[in-house]
Amino acid sequence: MSFFQLYADESGKLSNLKCEYVSFCGYIATASELTRFEMEWENCRIKWQVPPIHMGKIMHPDGSKRWQMVKDSWGAEWKSRRDEMLEDFSVLINQSRLMAVGAVLDADHFRSMPDSEFKRGVSDPVVLTFQTMIMEAIDKTRVVSIEYPVYVMVDDEEKFAIRCHEWLNEFKAVNDIARRRVRALAFMDDELFPGIQAADMIAYEARALMVKRKATPDCLPTARYAQLTSNGLHQPKFMNAAFLELASKPVSST
């Protein structure tokens, strides 16, 4: 039987209770497409002679020994080469058959909301982004099959992995579609799996876009974000203040 793989990652330091925004995003595709994509990704890394892609470390290399070495070796051309390199990886994603899924949530606003049935039903703000990502991934595969299983792959960080396992079990207990379709949850070393590195890119860029839109609601996505989302065809959901307020309203019985 054929199956789909969802590679996912978070952005926003979920362990930080004061984090203003949380993002949980990734890419869904057939296993065969991801195998092809991973080979191309590694070829791109060989071309640029860089460590595994991690947006936080790339944008702030002083916190990473390996990326600091890359920055030092590129010298005055660091910023221009960095952007050119990221464009190369973004174009690779855009030219693939990977579909971006996930969500970015205004955690600050969520915490400020008054007590409600909606809020009590969410143990952690990021649970909303996790559940949304799962259902978006399932929905995007329906055109091929409503039966093929979806295997979820996330970064292998102990505390984070335990929470993902709990979230998935809780979700499958109340959602028949998720229970039937999501047949495996695996934890992968992001340095060894390009799919996790690609997920890190979209999680980072989607969160950055929401941060910008807080100050400038009409700001346009960057060219990089467009490449990561198939020119906007497949992109994460933005759970801003307006979305959360609407979602928290009781459903009318009339």
KEGUFI-949336 format. One record per residue (C-alpha): residue in three letters; y negated, z negated, x negated. Coordinates in steps of 0.1 Angstrom, whole numbers, plus 5000, padded with zeros to 4 digits. Last residue first. Layout:
REM KEGUFI-949336
<type->ala, c2->Y, c3->Z, c1->X>
...
This chain:
REM KEGUFI-949336
<type->thr, c2->4721, c3->4843, c1->5303>
<type->ser, c2->4739, c3->4819, c1->5280>
<type->ser, c2->4712, c3->4822, c1->5254>
<type->val, c2->4724, c3->4818, c1->5218>
<type->pro, c2->4706, c3->4788, c1->5201>
<type->lys, c2->4681, c3->4799, c1->5175>
<type->ser, c2->4692, c3->4792, c1->5139>
<type->ala, c2->4698, c3->4829, c1->5131>
<type->leu, c2->4662, c3->4838, c1->5141>
<type->glu, c2->4647, c3->4811, c1->5119>
<type->leu, c2->4670, c3->4821, c1->5090>
<type->phe, c2->4661, c3->4858, c1->5093>
<type->ala, c2->4623, c3->4850, c1->5094>
<type->ala, c2->4626, c3->4828, c1->5064>
<type->asn, c2->4644, c3->4853, c1->5043>
<type->met, c2->4681, c3->4862, c1->5044>
<type->phe, c2->4680, c3->4895, c1->5025>
<type->lys, c2->4712, c3->4915, c1->5030>
<type->pro, c2->4727, c3->4932, c1->4999>
<type->gln, c2->4725, c3->4970, c1->4994>
<type->his, c2->4745, c3->5001, c1->5001>
<type->leu, c2->4726, c3->5033, c1->5009>
<type->gly, c2->4695, c3->5020, c1->4991>
<type->asn, c2->4695, c3->5046, c1->4963>
<type->ser, c2->4732, c3->5040, c1->4957>
<type->thr, c2->4724, c3->5003, c1->4955>
<type->leu, c2->4724, c3->4997, c1->4917>
<type->gln, c2->4703, c3->5028, c1->4911>
<type->ala, c2->4677, c3->5017, c1->4936>
<type->tyr, c2->4676, c3->4983, c1->4921>
<type->arg, c2->4669, c3->4999, c1->4887>
<type->ala, c2->4641, c3->5020, c1->4901>
<type->thr, c2->4625, c3->4988, c1->4913>
<type->pro, c2->4623, c3->4979, c1->4949>
<type->leu, c2->4589, c3->4984, c1->4967>
<type->cys, c2->4565, c3->4955, c1->4973>
<type->asp, c2->4555, c3->4951, c1->5010>
<type->pro, c2->4562, c3->4914, c1->5013>
<type->thr, c2->4541, c3->4906, c1->4981>
<type->ala, c2->4544, c3->4869, c1->4972>
<type->lys, c2->4578, c3->4862, c1->4988>
<type->arg, c2->4587, c3->4899, c1->4982>
<type->lys, c2->4587, c3->4893, c1->4945>
<type->val, c2->4613, c3->4865, c1->4948>
<type->met, c2->4634, c3->4887, c1->4971>
<type->leu, c2->4634, c3->4915, c1->4946>
<type->ala, c2->4644, c3->4892, c1->4917>
<type->arg, c2->4673, c3->4879, c1->4938>
<type->ala, c2->4685, c3->4915, c1->4944>
<type->glu, c2->4682, c3->4923, c1->4907>
<type->tyr, c2->4702, c3->4893, c1->4895>
<type->ala, c2->4730, c3->4897, c1->4921>
<type->ile, c2->4731, c3->4935, c1->4914>
<type->met, c2->4734, c3->4930, c1->4877>
<type->asp, c2->4759, c3->4901, c1->4879>
<type->ala, c2->4781, c3->4923, c1->4901>
<type->ala, c2->4782, c3->4949, c1->4873>
<type->gln, c2->4793, c3->4922, c1->4848>
<type->ile, c2->4820, c3->4910, c1->4872>
<type->gly, c2->4833, c3->4946, c1->4876>
<type->pro, c2->4832, c3->4950, c1->4838>
<type->phe, c2->4860, c3->4924, c1->4834>
<type->leu, c2->4867, c3->4909, c1->4800>
<type->glu, c2->4834, c3->4890, c1->4794>
<type->asp, c2->4833, c3->4880, c1->4830>
<type->asp, c2->4865, c3->4861, c1->4826>
<type->met, c2->4882, c3->4864, c1->4860>
<type->phe, c2->4890, c3->4841, c1->4889>
<type->ala, c2->4912, c3->4856, c1->4916>
<type->leu, c2->4912, c3->4853, c1->4954>
<type->ala, c2->4939, c3->4872, c1->4973>
<type->arg, c2->4947, c3->4885, c1->5008>
<type->val, c2->4913, c3->4889, c1->5024>
<type->arg, c2->4921, c3->4912, c1->5053>
<type->arg, c2->4939, c3->4891, c1->5079>
<type->arg, c2->4922, c3->4858, c1->5073>
<type->ala, c2->4888, c3->4875, c1->5070>
<type->ile, c2->4893, c3->4893, c1->5103>
<type->asp, c2->4906, c3->4861, c1->5121>
<type->asn, c2->4876, c3->4840, c1->5111>
<type->val, c2->4877, c3->4803, c1->5117>
<type->ala, c2->4904, c3->4792, c1->5091>
<type->lys, c2->4896, c3->4822, c1->5069>
<type->phe, c2->4861, c3->4808, c1->5064>
<type->glu, c2->4872, c3->4773, c1->5054>
<type->asn, c2->4898, c3->4788, c1->5030>
<type->leu, c2->4872, c3->4811, c1->5015>
<type->trp, c2->4846, c3->4783, c1->5010>
<type->glu, c2->4872, c3->4760, c1->4994>
<type->his, c2->4883, c3->4787, c1->4969>
<type->cys, c2->4848, c3->4796, c1->4961>
<type->arg, c2->4840, c3->4759, c1->4955>
<type->ile, c2->4869, c3->4755, c1->4931>
<type->ala, c2->4858, c3->4787, c1->4912>
<type->phe, c2->4822, c3->4774, c1->4908>
<type->lys, c2->4834, c3->4741, c1->4894>
<type->glu, c2->4858, c3->4758, c1->4869>
<type->glu, c2->4838, c3->4789, c1->4860>
<type->asp, c2->4860, c3->4820, c1->4862>
<type->asp, c2->4837, c3->4847, c1->4876>
<type->val, c2->4848, c3->4861, c1->4909>
<type->met, c2->4874, c3->4886, c1->4921>
<type->val, c2->4882, c3->4891, c1->4958>
<type->tyr, c2->4912, c3->4912, c1->4968>
<type->val, c2->4908, c3->4931, c1->5000>
<type->pro, c2->4939, c3->4941, c1->5019>
<type->tyr, c2->4943, c3->4975, c1->5036>
<type->glu, c2->4946, c3->4971, c1->5073>
<type->ile, c2->4914, c3->4983, c1->5089>
<type->ser, c2->4916, c3->5015, c1->5068>
<type->val, c2->4894, c3->5041, c1->5053>
<type->val, c2->4863, c3->5038, c1->5075>
<type->arg, c2->4869, c3->5001, c1->5077>
<type->thr, c2->4863, c3->4996, c1->5040>
<type->lys, c2->4825, c3->4990, c1->5044>
<type->asp, c2->4831, c3->4963, c1->5071>
<type->ile, c2->4855, c3->4943, c1->5048>
<type->ala, c2->4829, c3->4942, c1->5020>
<type->glu, c2->4801, c3->4933, c1->5044>
<type->met, c2->4823, c3->4905, c1->5058>
<type->ile, c2->4830, c3->4890, c1->5024>
<type->met, c2->4794, c3->4893, c1->5013>
<type->thr, c2->4781, c3->4877, c1->5044>
<type->gln, c2->4806, c3->4848, c1->5040>
<type->phe, c2->4794, c3->4842, c1->5004>
<type->thr, c2->4757, c3->4845, c1->5013>
<type->leu, c2->4761, c3->4820, c1->5041>
<type->val, c2->4781, c3->4796, c1->5019>
<type->val, c2->4752, c3->4797, c1->4994>
<type->pro, c2->4732, c3->4775, c1->5017>
<type->asp, c2->4758, c3->4747, c1->5014>
<type->ser, c2->4779, c3->4729, c1->5040>
<type->val, c2->4767, c3->4753, c1->5067>
<type->gly, c2->4776, c3->4743, c1->5103>
<type->arg, c2->4750, c3->4715, c1->5103>
<type->lys, c2->4723, c3->4740, c1->5098>
<type->phe, c2->4733, c3->4762, c1->5127>
<type->glu, c2->4738, c3->4731, c1->5150>
<type->ser, c2->4703, c3->4720, c1->5141>
<type->asp, c2->4684, c3->4696, c1->5118>
<type->pro, c2->4650, c3->4709, c1->5110>
<type->met, c2->4645, c3->4737, c1->5084>
<type->ser, c2->4631, c3->4727, c1->5050>
<type->arg, c2->4664, c3->4731, c1->5032>
<type->phe, c2->4668, c3->4767, c1->5046>
<type->his, c2->4633, c3->4775, c1->5035>
<type->asp, c2->4640, c3->4765, c1->4999>
<type->ala, c2->4673, c3->4783, c1->5000>
<type->asp, c2->4657, c3->4816, c1->5007>
<type->leu, c2->4690, c3->4836, c1->5007>
<type->val, c2->4702, c3->4867, c1->4989>
<type->ala, c2->4732, c3->4885, c1->5003>
<type->gly, c2->4763, c3->4905, c1->4994>
<type->val, c2->4775, c3->4941, c1->4992>
<type->ala, c2->4770, c3->4970, c1->4968>
<type->met, c2->4794, c3->4999, c1->4971>
<type->leu, c2->4812, c3->5014, c1->4941>
<type->arg, c2->4820, c3->5051, c1->4942>
<type->ser, c2->4804, c3->5057, c1->4908>
<type->gln, c2->4773, c3->5077, c1->4899>
<type->asn, c2->4750, c3->5049, c1->4909>
<type->ile, c2->4770, c3->5024, c1->4888>
<type->leu, c2->4768, c3->5046, c1->4857>
<type->val, c2->4731, c3->5051, c1->4864>
<type->ser, c2->4726, c3->5013, c1->4863>
<type->phe, c2->4745, c3->5010, c1->4830>
<type->asp, c2->4723, c3->5037, c1->4814>
<type->glu, c2->4692, c3->5022, c1->4829>
<type->leu, c2->4701, c3->4988, c1->4814>
<type->met, c2->4703, c3->5005, c1->4780>
<type->glu, c2->4669, c3->5022, c1->4784>
<type->asp, c2->4654, c3->4989, c1->4794>
<type->arg, c2->4668, c3->4971, c1->4764>
<type->arg, c2->4658, c3->4999, c1->4741>
<type->ser, c2->4622, c3->4998, c1->4753>
<type->lys, c2->4621, c3->4960, c1->4751>
<type->trp, c2->4638, c3->4957, c1->4717>
<type->glu, c2->4620, c3->4985, c1->4699>
<type->ala, c2->4600, c3->4962, c1->4677>
<type->gly, c2->4633, c3->4947, c1->4663>
<type->trp, c2->4665, c3->4963, c1->4675>
<type->ser, c2->4685, c3->4942, c1->4651>
<type->asp, c2->4667, c3->4910, c1->4662>
<type->lys, c2->4672, c3->4917, c1->4699>
<type->val, c2->4709, c3->4924, c1->4693>
<type->met, c2->4713, c3->4892, c1->4674>
<type->gln, c2->4695, c3->4873, c1->4702>
<type->trp, c2->4720, c3->4888, c1->4725>
<type->arg, c2->4749, c3->4874, c1->4705>
<type->lys, c2->4733, c3->4839, c1->4701>
<type->ser, c2->4723, c3->4836, c1->4737>
<type->gly, c2->4694, c3->4814, c1->4749>
<type->asp, c2->4668, c3->4833, c1->4730>
<type->pro, c2->4680, c3->4864, c1->4747>
<type->his, c2->4661, c3->4857, c1->4780>
<type->met, c2->4662, c3->4890, c1->4799>
<type->ile, c2->4695, c3->4899, c1->4783>
<type->lys, c2->4710, c3->4864, c1->4787>
<type->gly, c2->4701, c3->4862, c1->4824>
<type->met, c2->4713, c3->4898, c1->4830>
<type->his, c2->4748, c3->4893, c1->4815>
<type->ile, c2->4764, c3->4925, c1->4802>
<type->pro, c2->4793, c3->4920, c1->4777>
<type->pro, c2->4781, c3->4922, c1->4741>
<type->val, c2->4762, c3->4953, c1->4729>
<type->gln, c2->4770, c3->4983, c1->4706>
<type->trp, c2->4750, c3->5007, c1->4728>
<type->lys, c2->4776, c3->5034, c1->4728>
<type->ile, c2->4804, c3->5010, c1->4728>
<type->arg, c2->4790, c3->4992, c1->4758>
<type->cys, c2->4787, c3->5025, c1->4776>
<type->asn, c2->4824, c3->5033, c1->4768>
<type->glu, c2->4833, c3->4999, c1->4782>
<type->trp, c2->4815, c3->5008, c1->4814>
<type->glu, c2->4833, c3->5042, c1->4816>
<type->met, c2->4867, c3->5025, c1->4813>
<type->glu, c2->4857, c3->5000, c1->4840>
<type->phe, c2->4847, c3->5027, c1->4864>
<type->arg, c2->4880, c3->5045, c1->4862>
<type->thr, c2->4899, c3->5012, c1->4870>
<type->leu, c2->4874, c3->5004, c1->4897>
<type->glu, c2->4879, c3->5038, c1->4913>
<type->ser, c2->4917, c3->5032, c1->4914>
<type->ala, c2->4914, c3->4997, c1->4928>
<type->thr, c2->4894, c3->5010, c1->4957>
<type->ala, c2->4858, c3->4998, c1->4958>
<type->ile, c2->4837, c3->4968, c1->4967>
<type->tyr, c2->4808, c3->4956, c1->4945>
<type->gly, c2->4791, c3->4923, c1->4942>
<type->cys, c2->4765, c3->4898, c1->4955>
<type->phe, c2->4759, c3->4861, c1->4959>
<type->ser, c2->4722, c3->4852, c1->4955>
<type->val, c2->4705, c3->4819, c1->4958>
<type->tyr, c2->4668, c3->4813, c1->4961>
<type->glu, c2->4645, c3->4783, c1->4955>
<type->cys, c2->4669, c3->4763, c1->4933>
<type->lys, c2->4663, c3->4726, c1->4939>
<type->leu, c2->4700, c3->4717, c1->4943>
<type->asn, c2->4708, c3->4734, c1->4910>
<type->ser, c2->4746, c3->4738, c1->4909>
<type->leu, c2->4741, c3->4773, c1->4925>
<type->lys, c2->4722, c3->4785, c1->4895>
<type->gly, c2->4703, c3->4814, c1->4910>
<type->ser, c2->4726, c3->4844, c1->4906>
<type->glu, c2->4761, c3->4847, c1->4919>
<type->asp, c2->4790, c3->4870, c1->4911>
<type->ala, c2->4814, c3->4893, c1->4929>
<type->tyr, c2->4840, c3->4919, c1->4922>
<type->leu, c2->4856, c3->4931, c1->4955>
<type->gln, c2->4889, c3->4950, c1->4951>
<type->phe, c2->4904, c3->4972, c1->4977>
<type->phe, c2->4940, c3->4979, c1->4985>
<type->ser, c2->4965, c3->5008, c1->4988>
<type->met, c2->5000, c3->5000, c1->5000>
